[in-house]
Amino acid sequence: MSDAADSTSTESSRRQRAYVAPPDRLITVPFVTVTVSAFAFFMYIGTLLPLIPLYIEGPLDGGEFGVGVNAAVFAVAAVVARPLLGRIADRYGRRVIMIGGAFIASTGGFGMSQISSLGALLGFRALTGIGEAAMFVGAATLIADLSPRHRRAEGASYFSVAVFTGLGVGPVFGEWLLDDTQFERTFVAAGCFAIAAGLIALFVPSRVVSPDAQTGDDVVEPDAPPRRGIGKYVHPAAVFPGTVLALGVGGLTSFFLFIPDFSRTVGLGSSGGLFLVYSVVSVLIRIFGATLPERLGPRRAVTMALGFFVIGLVIVGTFATAPSLWVGAVFIGLGAAFNYPSLMALTVNRVSDADRAVAISSFTMFFEIGSAVSGLFVGALAQLVSERSAFFAGAAMCVVGIWVLRTKVVPLSPATDQVDYIAPGAA
């Protein structure tokens, strides 16, 4: 009885210290602060995108497979960390893991500026992966906490503007500062962005009383049994949407890993412009079409996203010319605009406030699962066959993703011709 009273008292105390999100408003000061912090952090990640493959294939002489292993190490470290991060976010608040993640990730950038072997670089990439996982779980959970239920896909779209702007502008900055040979200063500059993200995160709320909690829409499936075993760490609601996300990320990873080197083989001076085009297309759609994912629904929106990825990757792999890379980058940007927001909203809207951090941690873990599996696979394929074959392999993953989406995640009900959602384990 005493333990229950203490638990109730603790929860009440947390709510008194929490930020109360307006139930009828999406854009607030905390929302903007989280988004700005995320932008600074993904400037760090974006700066590394062209830098690391070039460093591995150049000074470290690690080859295409080394590039793939680098992606896998980053991803596996993040996957291992994510289940714990969701529980930390619930216990200690979202702000703690945003700040800690940013500072942990910064050590990767600073450390890589001083190494001369692939093994050492992989160690710092693991730290970066853990930091990225923490930062993203904290920020994405806060955005979901702050968003009214019916505007969650819109909120995820606006938040992802910061992510994709950083991923687009960062490579341009990185290529410019690198100037082909200045790796050390570029790694250090990247680390400074991560530090800035952590400092901005000092001003985000640690806890939020969400609009759902205020309107009574919080409880989902109140009679559901408690999650046990692996279900404590990987939320069932995230499994099928996350699988589709992982397959789409697999296609995107093949583009990210090999465009920096491939662009130089077809006569471009750098890949920075390609990353910028991809990012600008995605950002413009997410700003001016932020409500499109909710209007289209996840079935159509994500099918379009994965279809655009397929088209872009096939164009790049088939024609292998400078103009084809620019066209491919446009299609990759179109796909990126629709993929994440719909799947995220589909996952978050099926869980309660109490489960939200674990569900988001579980869902975003599939970013890294997709990166790890595809990084090893397409890296080996590029080493053994060619870089062009890696783009076709990425397109094939997206085709599988469309099948999983339309048969397992949001199939049409035979009786009503309407979209259903199949939860993992449902019969």
MITOR-84227 format. One record per residue (C-alpha): residue number from 1; z negated, x negated, y; residue in one letter. Coordinates in pm, 1 decimal, padded with zeros to 6 digits. Layout:
# residues N
{mitor NUM,{Z,X,Y},a}
...
//
This chain:
# residues 427
{mitor 1,{00000.0,00000.0,00000.0},m}
{mitor 2,{-00088.5,-00284.3,00231.9},s}
{mitor 3,{00240.2,-00464.9,00153.4},d}
{mitor 4,{00438.2,-00151.0,00231.5},a}
{mitor 5,{00251.9,-00108.1,00559.8},a}
{mitor 6,{00313.8,-00472.6,00650.5},d}
{mitor 7,{00683.8,-00432.8,00569.6},s}
{mitor 8,{00708.2,-00120.6,00785.0},t}
{mitor 9,{00523.2,-00294.0,01067.9},s}
{mitor 10,{00754.7,-00596.7,01046.3},t}
{mitor 11,{01065.4,-00377.3,01052.8},e}
{mitor 12,{00930.4,-00183.8,01348.9},s}
{mitor 13,{00858.9,-00507.8,01533.3},s}
{mitor 14,{01211.3,-00632.6,01468.3},r}
{mitor 15,{01362.4,-00312.5,01602.9},r}
{mitor 16,{01154.1,-00338.6,01919.4},q}
{mitor 17,{01297.3,-00686.2,01980.9},r}
{mitor 18,{01653.2,-00588.4,01890.6},a}
{mitor 19,{01938.6,-00513.5,02128.1},y}
{mitor 20,{02022.1,-00141.5,02122.5},v}
{mitor 21,{02402.0,-00104.7,02105.8},a}
{mitor 22,{02549.8,00184.8,02309.0},p}
{mitor 23,{02677.9,00445.0,02060.5},p}
{mitor 24,{02976.3,00537.0,02279.6},d}
{mitor 25,{03087.7,00194.3,02408.5},r}
{mitor 26,{03253.5,-00098.4,02230.6},l}
{mitor 27,{03290.3,-00371.6,02494.3},i}
{mitor 28,{02945.4,-00488.9,02604.4},t}
{mitor 29,{02800.3,-00816.6,02731.3},v}
{mitor 30,{02676.2,-00918.2,02381.8},p}
{mitor 31,{03018.4,-00829.7,02232.9},f}
{mitor 32,{03193.2,-01052.7,02487.6},v}
{mitor 33,{02939.8,-01335.4,02441.7},t}
{mitor 34,{02986.1,-01337.8,02063.1},v}
{mitor 35,{03363.8,-01336.9,02112.1},t}
{mitor 36,{03358.2,-01627.6,02360.6},v}
{mitor 37,{03139.1,-01831.9,02125.4},s}
{mitor 38,{03381.2,-01760.7,01841.3},a}
{mitor 39,{03675.0,-01867.8,02059.6},f}
{mitor 40,{03511.0,-02204.2,02132.9},a}
{mitor 41,{03435.3,-02253.6,01764.2},f}
{mitor 42,{03787.1,-02173.4,01649.2},f}
{mitor 43,{03924.7,-02408.1,01911.0},m}
{mitor 44,{03738.6,-02668.6,01703.0},y}
{mitor 45,{03889.7,-02539.8,01377.4},i}
{mitor 46,{04234.4,-02506.6,01537.8},g}
{mitor 47,{04228.8,-02860.7,01674.1},t}
{mitor 48,{04170.6,-02985.3,01318.6},l}
{mitor 49,{04455.7,-02780.4,01164.1},l}
{mitor 50,{04740.9,-03026.8,01228.1},p}
{mitor 51,{04510.7,-03327.4,01260.7},l}
{mitor 52,{04366.1,-03341.2,00909.3},i}
{mitor 53,{04690.6,-03309.1,00707.2},p}
{mitor 54,{04850.6,-03578.6,00922.4},l}
{mitor 55,{04543.9,-03802.5,00884.9},y}
{mitor 56,{04539.5,-03758.9,00506.2},i}
{mitor 57,{04911.9,-03818.9,00457.6},e}
{mitor 58,{04919.5,-04096.8,00717.2},g}
{mitor 59,{04628.0,-04344.0,00760.5},p}
{mitor 60,{04444.7,-04231.1,00444.1},l}
{mitor 61,{04760.8,-04220.6,00226.6},d}
{mitor 62,{04626.1,-03920.7,00033.4},g}
{mitor 63,{04959.2,-03743.8,-00024.6},g}
{mitor 64,{05029.3,-03370.7,-00047.3},e}
{mitor 65,{04775.1,-03322.4,-00325.4},f}
{mitor 66,{04508.8,-03483.5,-00105.1},g}
{mitor 67,{04591.9,-03224.0,00160.7},v}
{mitor 68,{04537.6,-02949.3,-00095.8},g}
{mitor 69,{04209.9,-03099.8,-00220.4},v}
{mitor 70,{04088.1,-03113.4,00139.9},n}
{mitor 71,{04146.1,-02737.6,00176.1},a}
{mitor 72,{03973.9,-02672.0,-00156.1},a}
{mitor 73,{03663.4,-02878.7,-00070.1},v}
{mitor 74,{03626.2,-02705.1,00265.6},f}
{mitor 75,{03663.4,-02366.2,00098.3},a}
{mitor 76,{03436.8,-02426.6,-00201.4},v}
{mitor 77,{03154.5,-02547.4,00023.5},a}
{mitor 78,{03188.5,-02231.1,00231.4},a}
{mitor 79,{03202.5,-02007.1,-00077.7},v}
{mitor 80,{02885.7,-02159.8,-00220.2},v}
{mitor 81,{02705.9,-02116.7,00113.0},a}
{mitor 82,{02811.4,-01761.8,00201.7},r}
{mitor 83,{02589.4,-01558.1,-00036.1},p}
{mitor 84,{02281.2,-01736.5,00096.9},l}
{mitor 85,{02400.0,-01701.3,00455.2},l}
{mitor 86,{02408.6,-01322.5,00434.4},g}
{mitor 87,{02046.0,-01315.9,00323.2},r}
{mitor 88,{01943.7,-01564.5,00596.1},i}
{mitor 89,{02117.0,-01346.2,00856.0},a}
{mitor 90,{01920.0,-01043.6,00735.0},d}
{mitor 91,{01589.1,-01228.4,00730.9},r}
{mitor 92,{01609.8,-01446.6,01042.8},y}
{mitor 93,{01879.2,-01278.6,01250.6},g}
{mitor 94,{02245.2,-01336.9,01330.4},r}
{mitor 95,{02192.6,-01580.9,01617.8},r}
{mitor 96,{02023.7,-01842.4,01397.7},v}
{mitor 97,{02317.2,-01886.3,01164.2},i}
{mitor 98,{02571.5,-01887.2,01448.9},m}
{mitor 99,{02390.5,-02171.3,01625.8},i}
{mitor 100,{02312.1,-02361.8,01306.9},g}
{mitor 101,{02666.4,-02319.9,01176.9},g}
{mitor 102,{02823.6,-02450.0,01496.4},a}
{mitor 103,{02603.4,-02759.6,01506.1},f}
{mitor 104,{02649.4,-02833.5,01134.2},i}
{mitor 105,{03026.4,-02802.3,01170.8},a}
{mitor 106,{03026.7,-03034.6,01471.9},s}
{mitor 107,{02893.8,-03318.1,01256.3},t}
{mitor 108,{03213.5,-03289.0,01052.4},g}
{mitor 109,{03432.0,-03354.3,01355.6},g}
{mitor 110,{03220.3,-03641.3,01483.5},f}
{mitor 111,{03182.9,-03790.9,01136.0},g}
{mitor 112,{03554.2,-03781.3,01055.9},m}
{mitor 113,{03623.2,-03988.9,01364.9},s}
{mitor 114,{03451.5,-04285.2,01197.0},q}
{mitor 115,{03579.4,-04279.3,00836.8},i}
{mitor 116,{03859.1,-04464.5,00659.2},s}
{mitor 117,{03866.1,-04312.7,00309.1},s}
{mitor 118,{03963.1,-03975.3,00164.3},l}
{mitor 119,{03629.4,-03939.4,-00015.7},g}
{mitor 120,{03431.7,-03972.5,00306.7},a}
{mitor 121,{03658.6,-03725.8,00481.8},l}
{mitor 122,{03606.8,-03472.8,00202.5},l}
{mitor 123,{03230.2,-03499.4,00246.4},g}
{mitor 124,{03256.4,-03415.6,00614.2},f}
{mitor 125,{03502.3,-03136.2,00533.9},r}
{mitor 126,{03235.0,-02982.7,00310.3},a}
{mitor 127,{02991.1,-02985.1,00603.1},l}
{mitor 128,{03255.8,-02824.7,00823.1},t}
{mitor 129,{03310.8,-02555.4,00560.1},g}
{mitor 130,{02940.5,-02469.3,00545.9},i}
{mitor 131,{02921.0,-02458.5,00925.5},g}
{mitor 132,{03232.3,-02242.3,00956.5},e}
{mitor 133,{03095.9,-01998.5,00697.5},a}
{mitor 134,{02766.7,-01965.6,00884.6},a}
{mitor 135,{02929.1,-01921.9,01224.2},m}
{mitor 136,{03176.6,-01664.1,01100.3},f}
{mitor 137,{02923.4,-01458.8,00902.4},v}
{mitor 138,{02687.4,-01445.6,01200.2},g}
{mitor 139,{02958.3,-01359.1,01453.9},a}
{mitor 140,{03147.6,-01107.5,01237.6},a}
{mitor 141,{02825.1,-00931.1,01140.2},t}
{mitor 142,{02718.0,-00903.9,01503.6},l}
{mitor 143,{03056.8,-00758.2,01597.7},i}
{mitor 144,{03021.2,-00497.4,01321.8},a}
{mitor 145,{02661.5,-00427.6,01431.4},d}
{mitor 146,{02776.5,-00370.9,01790.0},l}
{mitor 147,{03078.7,-00150.1,01706.6},s}
{mitor 148,{03066.6,00229.4,01664.4},p}
{mitor 149,{03174.5,00328.0,01311.7},r}
{mitor 150,{03503.2,00490.4,01419.0},h}
{mitor 151,{03600.2,00180.8,01624.4},r}
{mitor 152,{03517.9,-00095.9,01375.9},r}
{mitor 153,{03878.9,-00194.4,01306.2},a}
{mitor 154,{03938.2,-00200.3,01683.0},e}
{mitor 155,{03629.7,-00417.4,01732.0},g}
{mitor 156,{03744.8,-00652.0,01455.3},a}
{mitor 157,{04086.5,-00672.6,01624.3},s}
{mitor 158,{03938.4,-00772.2,01959.7},y}
{mitor 159,{03705.4,-01023.7,01794.2},f}
{mitor 160,{03992.4,-01174.3,01599.2},s}
{mitor 161,{04180.0,-01228.2,01926.0},v}
{mitor 162,{03927.3,-01504.3,01993.9},a}
{mitor 163,{03968.3,-01642.0,01642.8},v}
{mitor 164,{04347.2,-01649.8,01651.1},f}
{mitor 165,{04366.8,-01773.0,02009.4},t}
{mitor 166,{04154.8,-02069.7,01904.5},g}
{mitor 167,{04366.1,-02122.1,01593.0},l}
{mitor 168,{04680.7,-02109.7,01809.5},g}
{mitor 169,{04579.5,-02308.4,02117.1},v}
{mitor 170,{04368.0,-02559.7,01921.6},g}
{mitor 171,{04664.7,-02713.6,01733.7},p}
{mitor 172,{04861.1,-02752.4,02059.1},v}
{mitor 173,{04564.2,-02929.1,02217.3},f}
{mitor 174,{04512.3,-03138.0,01903.9},g}
{mitor 175,{04875.2,-03249.8,01880.9},e}
{mitor 176,{04878.4,-03333.9,02253.5},w}
{mitor 177,{04557.4,-03536.1,02240.4},l}
{mitor 178,{04654.6,-03701.8,01912.8},l}
{mitor 179,{04979.0,-03839.6,02055.7},d}
{mitor 180,{05071.4,-03938.9,01693.9},d}
{mitor 181,{04803.4,-04208.4,01654.9},t}
{mitor 182,{04482.8,-04126.7,01850.9},q}
{mitor 183,{04286.3,-03972.9,01565.1},f}
{mitor 184,{03938.3,-04086.8,01669.0},e}
{mitor 185,{03935.2,-03934.1,02014.8},r}
{mitor 186,{04086.0,-03609.3,01883.8},t}
{mitor 187,{03817.3,-03568.1,01617.0},f}
{mitor 188,{03546.5,-03626.1,01878.6},v}
{mitor 189,{03702.1,-03376.4,02119.4},a}
{mitor 190,{03716.9,-03119.4,01839.4},a}
{mitor 191,{03347.1,-03168.3,01765.4},g}
{mitor 192,{03266.7,-03098.5,02130.0},c}
{mitor 193,{03417.8,-02750.6,02098.9},f}
{mitor 194,{03177.9,-02675.4,01811.7},a}
{mitor 195,{02882.1,-02791.5,02022.2},i}
{mitor 196,{02996.7,-02563.2,02304.9},a}
{mitor 197,{03014.1,-02269.8,02062.2},a}
{mitor 198,{02656.3,-02331.9,01951.8},g}
{mitor 199,{02530.8,-02346.9,02310.6},l}
{mitor 200,{02703.2,-02017.6,02398.4},i}
{mitor 201,{02552.8,-01858.9,02085.7},a}
{mitor 202,{02205.5,-01917.7,02231.9},l}
{mitor 203,{02272.0,-01606.7,02442.7},f}
{mitor 204,{02379.8,-01361.7,02169.8},v}
{mitor 205,{02130.0,-01107.4,02030.7},p}
{mitor 206,{01956.6,-01199.4,01709.4},s}
{mitor 207,{01932.2,-00838.5,01590.7},r}
{mitor 208,{02102.2,-00514.3,01687.8},v}
{mitor 209,{02010.5,-00149.2,01648.7},v}
{mitor 210,{02360.8,-00033.4,01560.2},s}
{mitor 211,{02529.3,00289.6,01675.0},p}
{mitor 212,{02511.0,00412.0,01312.0},d}
{mitor 213,{02132.9,00378.6,01307.7},a}
{mitor 214,{02108.8,00583.2,01628.3},q}
{mitor 215,{02344.8,00862.7,01523.5},t}
{mitor 216,{02226.1,00900.2,01164.6},g}
{mitor 217,{02550.7,00770.5,01013.1},d}
{mitor 218,{02381.5,00461.5,00870.8},d}
{mitor 219,{02306.2,00566.9,00514.8},v}
{mitor 220,{02593.5,00539.3,00270.6},v}
{mitor 221,{02542.5,00656.2,-00087.2},e}
{mitor 222,{02163.1,00696.1,-00050.5},p}
{mitor 223,{02117.9,00755.0,-00424.7},d}
{mitor 224,{02296.8,00434.1,-00527.9},a}
{mitor 225,{02084.6,00214.5,-00759.2},p}
{mitor 226,{01959.5,-00119.6,-00623.3},p}
{mitor 227,{02201.0,-00407.9,-00666.6},r}
{mitor 228,{02098.8,-00658.4,-00931.9},r}
{mitor 229,{02213.9,-00997.6,-01054.5},g}
{mitor 230,{02525.4,-01125.5,-00878.7},i}
{mitor 231,{02540.4,-00794.8,-00689.9},g}
{mitor 232,{02253.9,-00920.1,-00472.1},k}
{mitor 233,{02484.4,-01190.5,-00338.9},y}
{mitor 234,{02836.3,-01046.0,-00372.1},v}
{mitor 235,{02852.0,-00686.2,-00255.6},h}
{mitor 236,{03068.3,-00462.1,-00478.7},p}
{mitor 237,{03228.9,-00295.0,-00176.3},a}
{mitor 238,{03382.5,-00630.4,-00079.2},a}
{mitor 239,{03541.3,-00726.7,-00412.0},v}
{mitor 240,{03875.8,-00543.6,-00411.4},f}
{mitor 241,{03943.9,-00569.5,-00034.0},p}
{mitor 242,{03836.9,-00934.6,-00054.5},g}
{mitor 243,{04079.0,-01001.2,-00340.0},t}
{mitor 244,{04366.6,-00872.9,-00126.0},v}
{mitor 245,{04241.4,-01085.3,00163.4},l}
{mitor 246,{04229.9,-01395.2,-00060.8},a}
{mitor 247,{04589.4,-01345.7,-00175.7},l}
{mitor 248,{04708.8,-01307.6,00184.0},g}
{mitor 249,{04510.1,-01613.9,00287.9},v}
{mitor 250,{04678.4,-01798.8,00001.4},g}
{mitor 251,{05013.8,-01740.9,00168.1},g}
{mitor 252,{04877.3,-01835.6,00509.8},l}
{mitor 253,{04723.2,-02153.6,00368.0},t}
{mitor 254,{05059.7,-02277.7,00241.5},s}
{mitor 255,{05191.9,-02242.9,00597.3},f}
{mitor 256,{04891.3,-02409.3,00760.3},f}
{mitor 257,{04877.7,-02705.3,00521.0},l}
{mitor 258,{05239.5,-02814.1,00517.0},f}
{mitor 259,{05392.7,-02705.5,00847.4},i}
{mitor 260,{05248.6,-03010.0,01035.8},p}
{mitor 261,{05442.5,-03255.7,00815.6},d}
{mitor 262,{05735.2,-03027.7,00728.0},f}
{mitor 263,{05812.2,-02958.3,01094.2},s}
{mitor 264,{05869.4,-03329.7,01151.2},r}
{mitor 265,{06111.7,-03352.8,00858.2},t}
{mitor 266,{06338.7,-03087.1,01013.4},v}
{mitor 267,{06349.6,-03253.8,01354.0},g}
{mitor 268,{06059.3,-03103.7,01550.0},l}
{mitor 269,{05835.7,-03346.8,01735.7},g}
{mitor 270,{05518.0,-03164.6,01637.6},s}
{mitor 271,{05389.0,-02840.7,01485.4},s}
{mitor 272,{05182.4,-02738.7,01788.2},g}
{mitor 273,{05443.4,-02499.1,01922.7},g}
{mitor 274,{05474.7,-02322.6,01586.9},l}
{mitor 275,{05100.5,-02261.7,01570.4},f}
{mitor 276,{05112.4,-02135.5,01929.4},l}
{mitor 277,{05394.0,-01888.0,01854.5},v}
{mitor 278,{05212.5,-01756.9,01548.1},y}
{mitor 279,{04893.3,-01716.0,01750.1},s}
{mitor 280,{05055.1,-01555.3,02057.5},v}
{mitor 281,{05233.9,-01294.1,01844.8},v}
{mitor 282,{04912.3,-01209.7,01659.0},s}
{mitor 283,{04697.6,-01201.2,01971.7},v}
{mitor 284,{04936.4,-00981.5,02170.7},l}
{mitor 285,{04948.2,-00724.2,01892.4},i}
{mitor 286,{04570.7,-00728.9,01854.9},r}
{mitor 287,{04516.4,-00684.6,02229.6},i}
{mitor 288,{04776.9,-00416.7,02299.3},f}
{mitor 289,{04772.5,-00259.2,01954.0},g}
{mitor 290,{04402.3,-00285.4,01874.9},a}
{mitor 291,{04392.6,00077.1,01756.9},t}
{mitor 292,{04698.7,00042.2,01530.9},l}
{mitor 293,{04505.1,-00052.8,01213.9},p}
{mitor 294,{04300.9,00268.1,01236.2},e}
{mitor 295,{04607.9,00479.3,01320.8},r}
{mitor 296,{04817.2,00332.7,01039.5},l}
{mitor 297,{04537.8,00322.6,00782.6},g}
{mitor 298,{04462.7,00026.1,00555.4},p}
{mitor 299,{04734.6,00105.4,00299.3},r}
{mitor 300,{05023.3,00086.0,00545.3},r}
{mitor 301,{04874.2,-00176.9,00778.1},a}
{mitor 302,{04791.9,-00431.1,00506.8},v}
{mitor 303,{05119.2,-00368.6,00321.0},t}
{mitor 304,{05300.7,-00448.7,00644.9},m}
{mitor 305,{05086.2,-00760.5,00694.7},a}
{mitor 306,{05153.8,-00904.4,00350.6},l}
{mitor 307,{05521.5,-00808.9,00374.1},g}
{mitor 308,{05552.6,-01001.5,00700.9},f}
{mitor 309,{05388.4,-01304.7,00536.3},f}
{mitor 310,{05642.6,-01288.5,00252.3},v}
{mitor 311,{05937.5,-01269.1,00492.2},i}
{mitor 312,{05811.5,-01556.1,00707.3},g}
{mitor 313,{05738.3,-01790.1,00415.7},l}
{mitor 314,{06068.1,-01715.8,00240.8},v}
{mitor 315,{06260.9,-01786.2,00563.4},i}
{mitor 316,{06082.5,-02119.7,00612.2},v}
{mitor 317,{06130.2,-02224.7,00249.6},g}
{mitor 318,{06491.9,-02110.4,00217.4},t}
{mitor 319,{06653.1,-02243.0,00532.2},f}
{mitor 320,{06432.5,-02544.0,00616.7},a}
{mitor 321,{06572.0,-02581.2,00968.8},t}
{mitor 322,{06402.9,-02595.5,01306.3},a}
{mitor 323,{06516.9,-02241.2,01408.1},p}
{mitor 324,{06397.7,-02099.9,01074.2},s}
{mitor 325,{06050.0,-02243.4,01135.9},l}
{mitor 326,{06028.8,-02065.7,01471.4},w}
{mitor 327,{06140.2,-01735.1,01317.4},v}
{mitor 328,{05901.2,-01785.3,01025.8},g}
{mitor 329,{05612.1,-01847.1,01266.1},a}
{mitor 330,{05681.8,-01511.0,01435.8},v}
{mitor 331,{05661.5,-01325.7,01103.7},f}
{mitor 332,{05343.8,-01513.1,01006.7},i}
{mitor 333,{05191.6,-01402.2,01337.4},g}
{mitor 334,{05292.2,-01040.8,01272.2},l}
{mitor 335,{05125.2,-01053.6,00932.2},g}
{mitor 336,{04807.1,-01209.5,01065.4},a}
{mitor 337,{04777.9,-00932.2,01326.3},a}
{mitor 338,{04736.0,-00656.1,01066.6},f}
{mitor 339,{04573.9,-00819.0,00764.2},n}
{mitor 340,{04208.7,-00883.4,00849.0},y}
{mitor 341,{04096.2,-00589.5,01072.3},p}
{mitor 342,{04189.1,-00311.8,00827.6},s}
{mitor 343,{04033.4,-00478.4,00524.8},l}
{mitor 344,{03717.5,-00567.1,00717.2},m}
{mitor 345,{03670.3,-00211.4,00845.5},a}
{mitor 346,{03734.9,-00071.3,00498.0},l}
{mitor 347,{03454.8,-00288.9,00361.1},t}
{mitor 348,{03199.9,-00243.4,00640.2},v}
{mitor 349,{03236.0,00133.3,00664.5},n}
{mitor 350,{03128.3,00171.2,00302.0},r}
{mitor 351,{02790.0,00000.4,00339.0},v}
{mitor 352,{02468.0,00067.6,00527.4},s}
{mitor 353,{02315.8,-00135.5,00809.8},d}
{mitor 354,{02079.7,-00293.2,00557.5},a}
{mitor 355,{02369.5,-00420.5,00342.9},d}
{mitor 356,{02608.5,-00512.1,00623.3},r}
{mitor 357,{02540.3,-00886.1,00646.2},a}
{mitor 358,{02568.7,-00930.8,00268.3},v}
{mitor 359,{02887.7,-00720.5,00257.2},a}
{mitor 360,{03050.4,-00917.1,00538.8},i}
{mitor 361,{02936.5,-01246.2,00388.2},s}
{mitor 362,{03087.5,-01135.8,00055.8},s}
{mitor 363,{03412.5,-01015.3,00212.7},f}
{mitor 364,{03468.9,-01323.4,00429.8},t}
{mitor 365,{03390.7,-01544.8,00129.5},m}
{mitor 366,{03734.5,-01445.1,00002.0},f}
{mitor 367,{03888.7,-01636.0,00294.7},f}
{mitor 368,{03761.8,-01951.6,00128.4},e}
{mitor 369,{03840.5,-01839.0,-00226.1},i}
{mitor 370,{04201.4,-01787.9,-00118.7},g}
{mitor 371,{04206.5,-02123.9,00059.5},s}
{mitor 372,{04051.4,-02312.8,-00232.4},a}
{mitor 373,{04271.5,-02172.5,-00507.3},v}
{mitor 374,{04593.3,-02184.4,-00307.6},s}
{mitor 375,{04509.7,-02526.7,-00161.0},g}
{mitor 376,{04485.4,-02684.6,-00505.3},l}
{mitor 377,{04781.5,-02490.3,-00644.9},f}
{mitor 378,{05029.6,-02535.8,-00361.5},v}
{mitor 379,{04908.9,-02891.9,-00301.4},g}
{mitor 380,{04988.7,-02986.7,-00661.0},a}
{mitor 381,{05318.6,-02797.5,-00644.3},l}
{mitor 382,{05421.2,-02973.8,-00322.7},a}
{mitor 383,{05330.3,-03311.9,-00472.8},q}
{mitor 384,{05522.9,-03248.3,-00797.1},l}
{mitor 385,{05820.2,-03047.8,-00665.8},v}
{mitor 386,{05854.0,-03021.9,-00285.8},s}
{mitor 387,{05684.9,-02883.4,00022.1},e}
{mitor 388,{05942.2,-02601.9,00028.8},r}
{mitor 389,{05821.5,-02482.8,-00311.6},s}
{mitor 390,{05471.7,-02440.5,-00164.0},a}
{mitor 391,{05604.1,-02181.4,00081.5},f}
{mitor 392,{05761.8,-01978.5,-00200.5},f}
{mitor 393,{05435.4,-01995.1,-00397.1},a}
{mitor 394,{05250.2,-01859.3,-00093.6},g}
{mitor 395,{05499.0,-01571.8,-00068.7},a}
{mitor 396,{05441.9,-01489.6,-00437.7},a}
{mitor 397,{05065.2,-01464.1,-00378.8},m}
{mitor 398,{05126.9,-01210.1,-00101.5},c}
{mitor 399,{05345.6,-01000.5,-00332.7},v}
{mitor 400,{05057.8,-00989.0,-00583.0},v}
{mitor 401,{04829.2,-00890.5,-00294.9},g}
{mitor 402,{05049.0,-00589.3,-00215.1},i}
{mitor 403,{05023.3,-00476.1,-00577.7},w}
{mitor 404,{04642.4,-00508.2,-00581.8},v}
{mitor 405,{04616.3,-00323.2,-00249.5},l}
{mitor 406,{04829.9,-00027.2,-00354.8},r}
{mitor 407,{04693.8,00009.5,-00708.1},t}
{mitor 408,{04325.9,-00089.9,-00677.1},k}
{mitor 409,{04209.2,-00075.8,-00316.2},v}
{mitor 410,{04386.7,00222.3,-00157.6},v}
{mitor 411,{04602.0,00395.0,-00421.9},p}
{mitor 412,{04748.5,00739.4,-00368.7},l}
{mitor 413,{04565.8,01021.2,-00546.6},s}
{mitor 414,{04808.5,01189.0,-00790.4},p}
{mitor 415,{04655.8,01528.2,-00714.7},a}
{mitor 416,{04666.4,01519.2,-00335.2},t}
{mitor 417,{04914.5,01242.2,-00250.1},d}
{mitor 418,{04640.2,01110.5,-00021.8},q}
{mitor 419,{04487.4,00763.8,-00013.7},v}
{mitor 420,{04182.6,00708.6,-00233.5},d}
{mitor 421,{03947.0,00410.4,-00244.7},y}
{mitor 422,{03846.4,00272.9,-00584.6},i}
{mitor 423,{03513.2,00092.2,-00584.7},a}
{mitor 424,{03472.9,-00194.2,-00833.3},p}
{mitor 425,{03356.0,-00063.2,-01166.7},g}
{mitor 426,{03455.9,00295.0,-01090.8},a}
{mitor 427,{03617.4,00482.0,-01375.1},a}
//
